[in-house]
Amino acid sequence: MAIQHAVLALLAGGPSHGYQLKGSFEAAVGPQWGPLNIGHLYQILDRLSRDDLVVAERQPQPVKPDRVVYEITPAGRAELARWLAEPSPRSGGFRDDFFLKVTAAARSGSAATVRAVLSNQRGHLLRELRNLDGLRRAAEDPVVGLLLTAASRHVTADLSFVDDAESVLLGDGGQLLTRLATPTASPSSSDTGSALGGPVSGSGSERAAG
């Protein structure tokens, strides 16, 4: 996630210190993001300082410890402009833990396992969707409302994938699952196993007999 660029965007509005930036970030992106870890934020600020994208000034306080105030540099503004001008690819590509879980369940050959995996995920997504809808109705900032709407649409798309997986994997009475669970021969099949293809045990002849 390009949090460093969001920090540059906040600093483009004027100098700020760490806890002020934390509050501004959380107010700007809304509750669906979750709290920003202050330690992580200071790591980002240190990195931006090392890259000459921001400058830090230590300001003495009468009672409290010195406050470090950060200000964006011309190089920081140029980097922010570059980031805003580029499209944003998916940060994780199309790698997803649930996709791997569906693959593992399908390769198990068990309709009950597939059904349980899909049912658990559907329940989780429906709860997430209800939570996002509640947050969106309560949002006063129109940009936060827009981000919550986008999050809801992502969850709706994930629910559609669960429906598609159920139709494909369970719609033929188990024939596809049987085919997927059948091991395919390979030169190393007697020596190695695949976590997604089910456990491998015994010798090659024992597996063939089974």
C-alpha positions in Angstrom: 0.0 0.0 0.0 1.3 3.5 -0.9 0.8 4.9 2.5 4.0 7.0 2.0 2.2 8.8 -0.8 -0.8 9.5 1.3 1.5 11.0 3.9 3.0 13.2 1.2 -0.5 14.2 0.2 -1.3 15.2 3.7 2.0 17.2 4.1 1.2 19.0 0.8 -1.4 20.9 2.8 1.2 22.1 5.3 3.7 20.9 7.8 2.6 18.5 10.5 3.8 16.2 13.2 3.4 12.5 13.7 0.3 12.2 15.8 -1.4 15.0 13.8 -0.7 13.0 10.6 -2.0 9.9 12.1 -5.3 11.6 13.0 -5.5 13.3 9.6 -4.9 10.0 7.8 -7.6 8.1 9.7 -10.1 10.9 9.3 -9.4 11.0 5.5 -9.7 7.3 4.7 -12.5 6.4 7.2 -13.0 3.4 9.5 -12.8 0.7 6.9 -9.0 1.1 6.7 -8.4 0.7 10.5 -6.1 2.6 12.7 -2.6 3.6 11.4 0.2 2.3 13.6 2.1 5.2 14.9 5.4 3.3 14.9 4.9 2.4 11.2 4.1 6.0 10.4 7.4 7.1 11.9 9.2 4.5 9.9 7.6 6.0 6.8 8.5 9.5 7.8 12.1 8.4 8.4 12.2 6.8 5.0 10.8 9.9 3.3 13.4 12.0 5.1 16.2 9.8 4.0 14.9 10.1 0.4 14.8 13.9 0.7 11.0 13.9 0.1 10.3 15.6 3.4 12.4 17.6 5.9 12.1 17.2 9.6 12.5 20.1 12.1 12.7 19.5 15.9 10.7 22.1 17.8 11.3 22.4 21.6 8.2 22.2 23.8 8.0 23.9 27.2 6.9 20.8 29.1 6.6 17.9 26.7 9.4 16.3 24.7 10.6 18.1 21.6 8.1 17.8 18.7 9.4 16.8 15.2 7.5 18.6 12.5 7.7 17.4 8.9 7.4 19.4 5.7 7.2 18.2 2.1 10.1 19.2 -0.2 10.0 20.1 -3.9 11.2 16.5 -4.6 8.4 15.2 -2.5 5.8 17.3 -4.4 7.3 15.9 -7.7 7.0 12.3 -6.3 3.4 13.0 -5.2 2.5 14.3 -8.7 4.2 11.3 -10.4 2.2 8.9 -8.2 -1.1 10.7 -8.8 -0.5 10.6 -12.6 -0.1 6.8 -12.7 -2.8 4.1 -12.7 -2.9 1.8 -9.7 -2.4 -1.9 -10.3 -3.8 -4.3 -7.7 -1.3 -4.3 -4.9 -1.4 -8.1 -4.5 -2.1 -9.0 -8.1 -4.6 -11.8 -8.1 -3.0 -13.8 -5.3 -5.5 -14.5 -2.6 -5.6 -16.8 0.4 -9.2 -17.8 -0.3 -8.4 -18.9 -3.9 -5.8 -21.2 -2.5 -8.3 -22.5 0.0 -10.8 -23.3 -2.8 -8.1 -25.0 -4.8 -7.1 -27.2 -1.8 -10.7 -28.0 -1.1 -11.4 -28.9 -4.7 -8.4 -31.2 -4.9 -9.5 -33.0 -1.8 -12.3 -34.5 -3.8 -14.7 -34.0 -0.9 -18.0 -32.2 -1.6 -18.5 -31.7 2.1 -15.1 -29.9 2.4 -15.8 -27.7 -0.6 -19.3 -26.9 0.8 -17.9 -26.0 4.2 -15.2 -23.8 2.8 -17.6 -21.9 0.6 -20.3 -21.6 3.3 -17.8 -20.2 5.8 -16.5 -17.7 3.4 -20.0 -16.6 2.3 -21.0 -16.1 5.9 -17.9 -14.0 6.6 -18.5 -11.8 3.5 -22.1 -11.2 4.3 -21.2 -10.1 7.8 -18.5 -7.8 6.3 -21.0 -6.4 3.8 -23.5 -5.6 6.6 -20.7 -3.9 8.6 -19.7 -1.8 5.6 -23.3 -0.8 4.8 -23.7 0.4 8.4 -20.4 2.4 8.2 -21.5 3.9 4.9 -24.8 5.1 6.2 -23.1 6.7 9.2 -20.3 8.4 7.2 -20.5 12.1 7.0 -17.5 12.7 4.8 -18.6 12.1 1.1 -15.1 10.7 0.2 -15.2 8.2 3.1 -18.7 7.2 1.9 -17.3 6.7 -1.6 -14.5 4.5 -0.3 -16.9 2.4 1.7 -19.1 2.0 -1.4 -16.0 0.7 -3.3 -15.2 -1.7 -0.4 -18.8 -3.0 -0.5 -18.6 -3.6 -4.3 -15.3 -5.6 -3.8 -17.1 -7.8 -1.2 -20.1 -8.2 -3.5 -17.7 -9.4 -6.3 -16.1 -11.8 -3.8 -19.6 -13.2 -3.0 -20.2 -13.7 -6.8 -16.9 -15.7 -6.9 -18.2 -17.9 -4.1 -21.4 -18.5 -6.1 -19.4 -19.3 -9.2 -17.2 -21.8 -7.3 -20.3 -23.5 -5.8 -21.9 -23.8 -9.3 -18.8 -25.2 -11.0 -17.5 -27.5 -8.2 -20.8 -28.8 -6.8 -23.1 -28.5 -9.7 -22.5 -31.9 -11.4 -23.0 -34.3 -8.5 -19.3 -34.6 -7.7 -17.9 -35.7 -11.0 -15.5 -32.8 -11.4 -14.3 -33.2 -7.8 -13.5 -36.8 -8.5 -11.4 -35.9 -11.5 -9.6 -33.1 -9.6 -8.8 -35.5 -6.8 -7.3 -38.1 -9.1 -3.5 -37.9 -8.9 -1.7 -37.3 -12.2 1.5 -39.1 -12.9 4.8 -37.1 -13.0 8.5 -38.1 -12.9 8.7 -36.9 -9.3 5.3 -38.2 -8.1 6.9 -41.0 -6.1 9.2 -38.6 -4.2 7.2 -35.4 -3.7 3.7 -34.4 -2.8 1.6 -31.3 -3.2 -0.2 -29.5 -0.3 -2.9 -28.5 -2.8 -3.2 -31.9 -4.3 -3.7 -33.8 -1.1 -1.3 -35.8 1.1 1.0 -38.3 -0.5 2.0 -41.4 1.5 3.4 -44.8 0.8 5.1 -46.0 -2.3 4.0 -45.4 -5.9 2.5 -49.0 -6.1 0.6 -48.5 -2.9 -1.0 -45.3 -4.2 -1.8 -46.9 -7.5 -3.5 -49.8 -5.7 -5.4 -47.3 -3.5 
